[in-house]
Amino acid sequence: MDHRALFIWSCALLQILFLAVDAAVAPSGKGAKYLCECYLRQLKKSTDLTWTPGRNFHENTTDGDMRKLYGYSKNLMNARTVGKKDSEPAKIFGKKTEDKLYPENFDSRDHWPACNSTISTIFDTGFCASHWAASVVQAISDRICIHSGGKKKNLKLSPLHPLQCCKTCGSGCKGGYPFQAWKFIEKSGIVTGGDYGSSDGCKPYPIQSPCDYSTYPNSCILKKTPVLTCPNPDKHCSTKETKPHIYNIDLVRTIPNSDQFTQAWTADFIKQEIISNGPVTATMRLFSDFFSYKKGIYSPTKDARKLDDVTLKVIGWGRDRQKKIDYWLGVMPWGNKFGDGGFVKIRQGVSQLQIDRRMHAGVPQLH
């Protein structure tokens, strides 16, 4: 073998070795970078975290599929309550607690034990960015139970209804606006609807769930985002049961002008709203490290990448005296295997998250 051939053979061998090394250290598959094992190890080495990282999603889940869990239009930040100035105090529909005498820790499940099972319900959107609709529907269900004194518990309302029929809410499974969902419920009402695969209620949820996000690919993956068109006229239920649901009878609305948008709310006002009427919804800026949240009080790490927004239900608040940190107690619509059994604690006052200034609420009409 001449020197030239030996040189070419040596280069080829080195290239094979380099490729083998790269394959050994690189994350398997084409998963999102923020899901790889190396990223999780980096988070676990952080010494200043107030939360515990762990695995919620399989590391091979692509960024494209992860995007099916969250998202909004860029116009969300410009939303305002119609006719309400930021300086105008919001209304409280309920008994008012004495000014600033709020408990240090508050959990709606404990405060309204008759509605514990309703408030504790963890919804799973599947691979559809219906978080904005699902969280609103869950909060409305909680408030119906609370305002009925526990008589109307475990009422399943339909996230599909605003997904299909709210023209101002956004783009269905591609994301939307929770405030507009509250307005839709006030003006048009919302019907009942059970979980995926059930025939419960008027409009059951059509997206496969719950999902095992720890495996990938799995049966929940959508090959394309479904187009959810609204029936015309929207006056009929999509299920046929032994006891049929009547569209007009099933409708639930909120009290006119009771919907609130917290562009100017303070933490005390949010607490007042929750303790008076029950859980609210909150819009939070989503960062890449949040997908690894397991427990503790979350705030984004300095190297986390800002992705978009996501909506969750807020059921209370608390304070970690040892760390001297205040937080909101929330429920994510990603199933009960995410975070701490579906529950999360989000640090208050973190400017990057903007959760404190983007909360929404409305008071249901009972009939």
SEZA-314107 format. One record per residue (C-alpha): residue number from 1; residue in one letter; x, y, z. Coordinates in steps of 0.02 Angstrom, whole numbers, padded with zeros to 5 digits. Layout:
BEGIN
@seq NUM type a xx X yy Y zz Z
...
***
This chain:
BEGIN
@seq 1 type m xx 00000 yy 00000 zz 00000
@seq 2 type d xx 00076 yy 00167 zz -00055
@seq 3 type h xx 00082 yy 00321 zz 00058
@seq 4 type r xx -00065 yy 00405 zz -00032
@seq 5 type a xx -00180 yy 00255 zz -00010
@seq 6 type l xx -00125 yy 00238 zz 00171
@seq 7 type f xx -00164 yy 00422 zz 00202
@seq 8 type i xx -00339 yy 00407 zz 00126
@seq 9 type w xx -00375 yy 00249 zz 00225
@seq 10 type s xx -00318 yy 00333 zz 00387
@seq 11 type c xx -00428 yy 00486 zz 00357
@seq 12 type a xx -00579 yy 00375 zz 00323
@seq 13 type l xx -00547 yy 00279 zz 00484
@seq 14 type l xx -00533 yy 00440 zz 00586
@seq 15 type q xx -00695 yy 00505 zz 00511
@seq 16 type i xx -00785 yy 00345 zz 00562
@seq 17 type l xx -00716 yy 00362 zz 00739
@seq 18 type f xx -00771 yy 00545 zz 00751
@seq 19 type l xx -00946 yy 00499 zz 00692
@seq 20 type a xx -00956 yy 00360 zz 00821
@seq 21 type v xx -00906 yy 00481 zz 00960
@seq 22 type d xx -01033 yy 00611 zz 00902
@seq 23 type a xx -01170 yy 00479 zz 00900
@seq 24 type a xx -01125 yy 00427 zz 01077
@seq 25 type v xx -01136 yy 00602 zz 01152
@seq 26 type a xx -01277 yy 00677 zz 01047
@seq 27 type p xx -01459 yy 00658 zz 01098
@seq 28 type s xx -01544 yy 00511 zz 01012
@seq 29 type g xx -01670 yy 00544 zz 00874
@seq 30 type k xx -01717 yy 00720 zz 00821
@seq 31 type g xx -01795 yy 00774 zz 00983
@seq 32 type a xx -01808 yy 00954 zz 01043
@seq 33 type k xx -01642 yy 01010 zz 01117
@seq 34 type y xx -01723 yy 01061 zz 01282
@seq 35 type l xx -01782 yy 00881 zz 01308
@seq 36 type c xx -01613 yy 00796 zz 01287
@seq 37 type e xx -01531 yy 00708 zz 01433
@seq 38 type c xx -01383 yy 00827 zz 01426
@seq 39 type y xx -01499 yy 00977 zz 01455
@seq 40 type l xx -01583 yy 00889 zz 01602
@seq 41 type r xx -01414 yy 00848 zz 01679
@seq 42 type q xx -01364 yy 01030 zz 01662
@seq 43 type l xx -01523 yy 01086 zz 01752
@seq 44 type k xx -01494 yy 00961 zz 01893
@seq 45 type k xx -01319 yy 01031 zz 01920
@seq 46 type s xx -01387 yy 01207 zz 01947
@seq 47 type t xx -01359 yy 01264 zz 02126
@seq 48 type d xx -01480 yy 01411 zz 02129
@seq 49 type l xx -01641 yy 01322 zz 02076
@seq 50 type t xx -01796 yy 01338 zz 02185
@seq 51 type w xx -01875 yy 01191 zz 02094
@seq 52 type t xx -01833 yy 01010 zz 02053
@seq 53 type p xx -01807 yy 00961 zz 01871
@seq 54 type g xx -01852 yy 00791 zz 01802
@seq 55 type r xx -01918 yy 00706 zz 01646
@seq 56 type n xx -02098 yy 00736 zz 01590
@seq 57 type f xx -02078 yy 00709 zz 01402
@seq 58 type h xx -01979 yy 00581 zz 01302
@seq 59 type e xx -01816 yy 00656 zz 01242
@seq 60 type n xx -01851 yy 00608 zz 01060
@seq 61 type t xx -02011 yy 00713 zz 01053
@seq 62 type t xx -01983 yy 00837 zz 00913
@seq 63 type d xx -01995 yy 01025 zz 00934
@seq 64 type g xx -02136 yy 01022 zz 00807
@seq 65 type d xx -02240 yy 00905 zz 00913
@seq 66 type m xx -02200 yy 01000 zz 01074
@seq 67 type r xx -02267 yy 01156 zz 00989
@seq 68 type k xx -02437 yy 01070 zz 00982
@seq 69 type l xx -02448 yy 01092 zz 01171
@seq 70 type y xx -02438 yy 01282 zz 01180
@seq 71 type g xx -02449 yy 01443 zz 01081
@seq 72 type y xx -02536 yy 01608 zz 01050
@seq 73 type s xx -02543 yy 01748 zz 00925
@seq 74 type k xx -02417 yy 01887 zz 00951
@seq 75 type n xx -02562 yy 02008 zz 00977
@seq 76 type l xx -02604 yy 01937 zz 01148
@seq 77 type m xx -02496 yy 02063 zz 01241
@seq 78 type n xx -02598 yy 02205 zz 01167
@seq 79 type a xx -02764 yy 02138 zz 01232
@seq 80 type r xx -02867 yy 02248 zz 01347
@seq 81 type t xx -03033 yy 02235 zz 01433
@seq 82 type v xx -03160 yy 02320 zz 01321
@seq 83 type g xx -03207 yy 02489 zz 01392
@seq 84 type k xx -03098 yy 02473 zz 01546
@seq 85 type k xx -02949 yy 02587 zz 01579
@seq 86 type d xx -02797 yy 02516 zz 01668
@seq 87 type s xx -02821 yy 02643 zz 01807
@seq 88 type e xx -03002 yy 02595 zz 01835
@seq 89 type p xx -03025 yy 02476 zz 01983
@seq 90 type a xx -03099 yy 02307 zz 01935
@seq 91 type k xx -03261 yy 02246 zz 02012
@seq 92 type i xx -03274 yy 02104 zz 02138
@seq 93 type f xx -03427 yy 01993 zz 02118
@seq 94 type g xx -03442 yy 01919 zz 02292
@seq 95 type k xx -03407 yy 01953 zz 02476
@seq 96 type k xx -03256 yy 02061 zz 02504
@seq 97 type t xx -03122 yy 02007 zz 02625
@seq 98 type e xx -03057 yy 02141 zz 02741
@seq 99 type d xx -02921 yy 02239 zz 02651
@seq 100 type k xx -02755 yy 02144 zz 02641
@seq 101 type l xx -02803 yy 02016 zz 02773
@seq 102 type y xx -02769 yy 01870 zz 02657
@seq 103 type p xx -02702 yy 01706 zz 02724
@seq 104 type e xx -02519 yy 01670 zz 02687
@seq 105 type n xx -02570 yy 01507 zz 02603
@seq 106 type f xx -02733 yy 01472 zz 02513
@seq 107 type d xx -02791 yy 01319 zz 02418
@seq 108 type s xx -02965 yy 01317 zz 02340
@seq 109 type r xx -02976 yy 01129 zz 02367
@seq 110 type d xx -02966 yy 01153 zz 02555
@seq 111 type h xx -03071 yy 01312 zz 02560
@seq 112 type w xx -03216 yy 01229 zz 02467
@seq 113 type p xx -03204 yy 01045 zz 02518
@seq 114 type a xx -03372 yy 01004 zz 02438
@seq 115 type c xx -03292 yy 01049 zz 02270
@seq 116 type n xx -03124 yy 00966 zz 02301
@seq 117 type s xx -03149 yy 00831 zz 02168
@seq 118 type t xx -03200 yy 00961 zz 02038
@seq 119 type i xx -03056 yy 01080 zz 02073
@seq 120 type s xx -02932 yy 00935 zz 02078
@seq 121 type t xx -02977 yy 00876 zz 01903
@seq 122 type i xx -02825 yy 00874 zz 01788
@seq 123 type f xx -02866 yy 00896 zz 01604
@seq 124 type d xx -02753 yy 00832 zz 01465
@seq 125 type t xx -02764 yy 00925 zz 01299
@seq 126 type g xx -02662 yy 00795 zz 01203
@seq 127 type f xx -02560 yy 00862 zz 01059
@seq 128 type c xx -02677 yy 01009 zz 01030
@seq 129 type a xx -02639 yy 01185 zz 01092
@seq 130 type s xx -02812 yy 01201 zz 01169
@seq 131 type h xx -02738 yy 01251 zz 01339
@seq 132 type w xx -02824 yy 01421 zz 01323
@seq 133 type a xx -02997 yy 01339 zz 01307
@seq 134 type a xx -02970 yy 01192 zz 01425
@seq 135 type s xx -02908 yy 01299 zz 01571
@seq 136 type v xx -03054 yy 01421 zz 01554
@seq 137 type v xx -03178 yy 01276 zz 01549
@seq 138 type q xx -03100 yy 01197 zz 01703
@seq 139 type a xx -03107 yy 01362 zz 01799
@seq 140 type i xx -03290 yy 01389 zz 01750
@seq 141 type s xx -03333 yy 01212 zz 01809
@seq 142 type d xx -03248 yy 01248 zz 01976
@seq 143 type r xx -03343 yy 01411 zz 01997
@seq 144 type i xx -03511 yy 01331 zz 01957
@seq 145 type c xx -03480 yy 01205 zz 02096
@seq 146 type i xx -03425 yy 01342 zz 02217
@seq 147 type h xx -03570 yy 01460 zz 02179
@seq 148 type s xx -03696 yy 01318 zz 02192
@seq 149 type g xx -03632 yy 01272 zz 02364
@seq 150 type g xx -03566 yy 01106 zz 02300
@seq 151 type k xx -03732 yy 01052 zz 02223
@seq 152 type k xx -03664 yy 01056 zz 02044
@seq 153 type k xx -03499 yy 00965 zz 02061
@seq 154 type n xx -03398 yy 00875 zz 01928
@seq 155 type l xx -03492 yy 00962 zz 01787
@seq 156 type k xx -03396 yy 00931 zz 01627
@seq 157 type l xx -03404 yy 01078 zz 01508
@seq 158 type s xx -03340 yy 01069 zz 01330
@seq 159 type p xx -03171 yy 01140 zz 01275
@seq 160 type l xx -03224 yy 01090 zz 01099
@seq 161 type h xx -03362 yy 01222 zz 01097
@seq 162 type p xx -03247 yy 01377 zz 01099
@seq 163 type l xx -03118 yy 01281 zz 00995
@seq 164 type q xx -03248 yy 01260 zz 00858
@seq 165 type c xx -03358 yy 01411 zz 00870
@seq 166 type c xx -03268 yy 01560 zz 00948
@seq 167 type k xx -03216 yy 01662 zz 00796
@seq 168 type t xx -03118 yy 01791 zz 00899
@seq 169 type c xx -03029 yy 01664 zz 01010
@seq 170 type g xx -02884 yy 01617 zz 00897
@seq 171 type s xx -02841 yy 01465 zz 00794
@seq 172 type g xx -02913 yy 01313 zz 00883
@seq 173 type c xx -02776 yy 01182 zz 00907
@seq 174 type k xx -02645 yy 01309 zz 00854
@seq 175 type g xx -02676 yy 01419 zz 01007
@seq 176 type g xx -02795 yy 01555 zz 01061
@seq 177 type y xx -02843 yy 01690 zz 01185
@seq 178 type p xx -02915 yy 01643 zz 01356
@seq 179 type f xx -02992 yy 01815 zz 01383
@seq 180 type q xx -03090 yy 01797 zz 01222
@seq 181 type a xx -03146 yy 01624 zz 01280
@seq 182 type w xx -03218 yy 01703 zz 01437
@seq 183 type k xx -03307 yy 01833 zz 01329
@seq 184 type f xx -03374 yy 01695 zz 01215
@seq 185 type i xx -03448 yy 01604 zz 01365
@seq 186 type e xx -03529 yy 01766 zz 01425
@seq 187 type k xx -03608 yy 01806 zz 01257
@seq 188 type s xx -03641 yy 01636 zz 01178
@seq 189 type g xx -03631 yy 01515 zz 01323
@seq 190 type i xx -03543 yy 01347 zz 01329
@seq 191 type v xx -03616 yy 01172 zz 01326
@seq 192 type t xx -03566 yy 01013 zz 01417
@seq 193 type g xx -03440 yy 00891 zz 01347
@seq 194 type g xx -03352 yy 00737 zz 01414
@seq 195 type d xx -03176 yy 00671 zz 01391
@seq 196 type y xx -03105 yy 00599 zz 01230
@seq 197 type g xx -03188 yy 00437 zz 01179
@seq 198 type s xx -03342 yy 00464 zz 01287
@seq 199 type s xx -03519 yy 00504 zz 01235
@seq 200 type d xx -03544 yy 00615 zz 01388
@seq 201 type g xx -03619 yy 00786 zz 01367
@seq 202 type c xx -03661 yy 00886 zz 01213
@seq 203 type k xx -03489 yy 00908 zz 01134
@seq 204 type p xx -03356 yy 00784 zz 01197
@seq 205 type y xx -03171 yy 00823 zz 01173
@seq 206 type p xx -03114 yy 00755 zz 01002
@seq 207 type i xx -02924 yy 00750 zz 01026
@seq 208 type q xx -02850 yy 00588 zz 01090
@seq 209 type s xx -02802 yy 00600 zz 01274
@seq 210 type p xx -02742 yy 00566 zz 01405
@seq 211 type c xx -02570 yy 00539 zz 01330
@seq 212 type d xx -02415 yy 00448 zz 01388
@seq 213 type y xx -02290 yy 00586 zz 01351
@seq 214 type s xx -02147 yy 00478 zz 01420
@seq 215 type t xx -02152 yy 00372 zz 01262
@seq 216 type y xx -02122 yy 00432 zz 01085
@seq 217 type p xx -02192 yy 00414 zz 00958
@seq 218 type n xx -02359 yy 00372 zz 01037
@seq 219 type s xx -02539 yy 00353 zz 00981
@seq 220 type c xx -02581 yy 00533 zz 01029
@seq 221 type i xx -02468 yy 00612 zz 00898
@seq 222 type l xx -02570 yy 00707 zz 00769
@seq 223 type k xx -02507 yy 00694 zz 00590
@seq 224 type k xx -02586 yy 00861 zz 00556
@seq 225 type t xx -02680 yy 00990 zz 00658
@seq 226 type p xx -02867 yy 00954 zz 00647
@seq 227 type v xx -02984 yy 01084 zz 00574
@seq 228 type l xx -03124 yy 01107 zz 00699
@seq 229 type t xx -03268 yy 01187 zz 00606
@seq 230 type c xx -03421 yy 01256 zz 00694
@seq 231 type p xx -03590 yy 01179 zz 00646
@seq 232 type n xx -03704 yy 01301 zz 00557
@seq 233 type p xx -03816 yy 01336 zz 00645
@seq 234 type d xx -03729 yy 01294 zz 00808
@seq 235 type k xx -03886 yy 01232 zz 00893
@seq 236 type h xx -03862 yy 01045 zz 00906
@seq 237 type c xx -03760 yy 00922 zz 01009
@seq 238 type s xx -03639 yy 00801 zz 00928
@seq 239 type t xx -03686 yy 00652 zz 01039
@seq 240 type k xx -03839 yy 00542 zz 01047
@seq 241 type e xx -03868 yy 00464 zz 01217
@seq 242 type t xx -04008 yy 00370 zz 01301
@seq 243 type k xx -04042 yy 00534 zz 01388
@seq 244 type p xx -04010 yy 00661 zz 01249
@seq 245 type h xx -03927 yy 00827 zz 01290
@seq 246 type i xx -04026 yy 00977 zz 01232
@seq 247 type y xx -03912 yy 01115 zz 01169
@seq 248 type n xx -04008 yy 01263 zz 01240
@seq 249 type i xx -04034 yy 01178 zz 01408
@seq 250 type d xx -03851 yy 01129 zz 01421
@seq 251 type l xx -03788 yy 01306 zz 01394
@seq 252 type v xx -03692 yy 01391 zz 01535
@seq 253 type r xx -03654 yy 01577 zz 01532
@seq 254 type t xx -03562 yy 01699 zz 01643
@seq 255 type i xx -03643 yy 01853 zz 01719
@seq 256 type p xx -03632 yy 01998 zz 01595
@seq 257 type n xx -03481 yy 02109 zz 01625
@seq 258 type s xx -03416 yy 01995 zz 01764
@seq 259 type d xx -03269 yy 01942 zz 01656
@seq 260 type q xx -03107 yy 02020 zz 01714
@seq 261 type f xx -02938 yy 02048 zz 01633
@seq 262 type t xx -02795 yy 02080 zz 01753
@seq 263 type q xx -02691 yy 02201 zz 01652
@seq 264 type a xx -02687 yy 02315 zz 01806
@seq 265 type w xx -02729 yy 02192 zz 01946
@seq 266 type t xx -02617 yy 02180 zz 02097
@seq 267 type a xx -02574 yy 02017 zz 02187
@seq 268 type d xx -02699 yy 02067 zz 02322
@seq 269 type f xx -02839 yy 02091 zz 02197
@seq 270 type i xx -02804 yy 01920 zz 02118
@seq 271 type k xx -02812 yy 01842 zz 02291
@seq 272 type q xx -02975 yy 01935 zz 02324
@seq 273 type e xx -03050 yy 01868 zz 02163
@seq 274 type i xx -02998 yy 01688 zz 02200
@seq 275 type i xx -03055 yy 01689 zz 02382
@seq 276 type s xx -03222 yy 01768 zz 02331
@seq 277 type n xx -03265 yy 01668 zz 02175
@seq 278 type g xx -03142 yy 01526 zz 02149
@seq 279 type p xx -03001 yy 01482 zz 02029
@seq 280 type v xx -02949 yy 01598 zz 01887
@seq 281 type t xx -02850 yy 01569 zz 01728
@seq 282 type a xx -02676 yy 01639 zz 01698
@seq 283 type t xx -02569 yy 01663 zz 01545
@seq 284 type m xx -02385 yy 01631 zz 01571
@seq 285 type r xx -02236 yy 01654 zz 01458
@seq 286 type l xx -02167 yy 01481 zz 01425
@seq 287 type f xx -01981 yy 01445 zz 01438
@seq 288 type s xx -01891 yy 01288 zz 01378
@seq 289 type d xx -01841 yy 01229 zz 01552
@seq 290 type f xx -02023 yy 01223 zz 01611
@seq 291 type f xx -02049 yy 01059 zz 01519
@seq 292 type s xx -01929 yy 00983 zz 01647
@seq 293 type y xx -02023 yy 01049 zz 01801
@seq 294 type k xx -02067 yy 00916 zz 01931
@seq 295 type k xx -02095 yy 01009 zz 02095
@seq 296 type g xx -02044 yy 01163 zz 02193
@seq 297 type i xx -02069 yy 01347 zz 02151
@seq 298 type y xx -02034 yy 01378 zz 01967
@seq 299 type s xx -01946 yy 01526 zz 01889
@seq 300 type p xx -01847 yy 01516 zz 01727
@seq 301 type t xx -01660 yy 01488 zz 01728
@seq 302 type k xx -01553 yy 01621 zz 01645
@seq 303 type d xx -01510 yy 01510 zz 01496
@seq 304 type a xx -01688 yy 01452 zz 01464
@seq 305 type r xx -01758 yy 01493 zz 01293
@seq 306 type k xx -01921 yy 01592 zz 01280
@seq 307 type l xx -02044 yy 01495 zz 01174
@seq 308 type d xx -02220 yy 01568 zz 01177
@seq 309 type d xx -02365 yy 01573 zz 01301
@seq 310 type v xx -02473 yy 01445 zz 01389
@seq 311 type t xx -02630 yy 01456 zz 01496
@seq 312 type l xx -02657 yy 01367 zz 01662
@seq 313 type k xx -02784 yy 01370 zz 01801
@seq 314 type v xx -02735 yy 01457 zz 01965
@seq 315 type i xx -02819 yy 01386 zz 02120
@seq 316 type g xx -02724 yy 01475 zz 02258
@seq 317 type w xx -02560 yy 01544 zz 02322
@seq 318 type g xx -02430 yy 01517 zz 02456
@seq 319 type r xx -02265 yy 01567 zz 02531
@seq 320 type d xx -02108 yy 01467 zz 02564
@seq 321 type r xx -02050 yy 01544 zz 02727
@seq 322 type q xx -01880 yy 01464 zz 02722
@seq 323 type k xx -01840 yy 01532 zz 02549
@seq 324 type k xx -01949 yy 01687 zz 02572
@seq 325 type i xx -02033 yy 01659 zz 02404
@seq 326 type d xx -02216 yy 01690 zz 02360
@seq 327 type y xx -02298 yy 01583 zz 02226
@seq 328 type w xx -02460 yy 01546 zz 02134
@seq 329 type l xx -02530 yy 01370 zz 02146
@seq 330 type g xx -02583 yy 01313 zz 01973
@seq 331 type v xx -02648 yy 01167 zz 01872
@seq 332 type m xx -02575 yy 01127 zz 01701
@seq 333 type p xx -02686 yy 01052 zz 01564
@seq 334 type w xx -02553 yy 00922 zz 01517
@seq 335 type g xx -02614 yy 00774 zz 01619
@seq 336 type n xx -02574 yy 00713 zz 01793
@seq 337 type k xx -02399 yy 00651 zz 01753
@seq 338 type f xx -02333 yy 00826 zz 01719
@seq 339 type g xx -02253 yy 00917 zz 01865
@seq 340 type d xx -02315 yy 00872 zz 02038
@seq 341 type g xx -02464 yy 00765 zz 01986
@seq 342 type g xx -02522 yy 00899 zz 01865
@seq 343 type f xx -02499 yy 01041 zz 01991
@seq 344 type v xx -02366 yy 01178 zz 01983
@seq 345 type k xx -02304 yy 01320 zz 02092
@seq 346 type i xx -02256 yy 01476 zz 01994
@seq 347 type r xx -02154 yy 01612 zz 02076
@seq 348 type q xx -02245 yy 01778 zz 02094
@seq 349 type g xx -02171 yy 01940 zz 02030
@seq 350 type v xx -02055 yy 01866 zz 01898
@seq 351 type s xx -02057 yy 01993 zz 01756
@seq 352 type q xx -02006 yy 01868 zz 01622
@seq 353 type l xx -02158 yy 01758 zz 01657
@seq 354 type q xx -02286 yy 01901 zz 01664
@seq 355 type i xx -02410 yy 01784 zz 01747
@seq 356 type d xx -02461 yy 01913 zz 01879
@seq 357 type r xx -02529 yy 02035 zz 01749
@seq 358 type r xx -02621 yy 01913 zz 01636
@seq 359 type m xx -02757 yy 01829 zz 01737
@seq 360 type h xx -02938 yy 01808 zz 01686
@seq 361 type a xx -03103 yy 01769 zz 01772
@seq 362 type g xx -03292 yy 01772 zz 01756
@seq 363 type v xx -03439 yy 01727 zz 01868
@seq 364 type p xx -03560 yy 01592 zz 01806
@seq 365 type q xx -03748 yy 01612 zz 01796
@seq 366 type l xx -03836 yy 01472 zz 01887
@seq 367 type h xx -04001 yy 01400 zz 01826
***
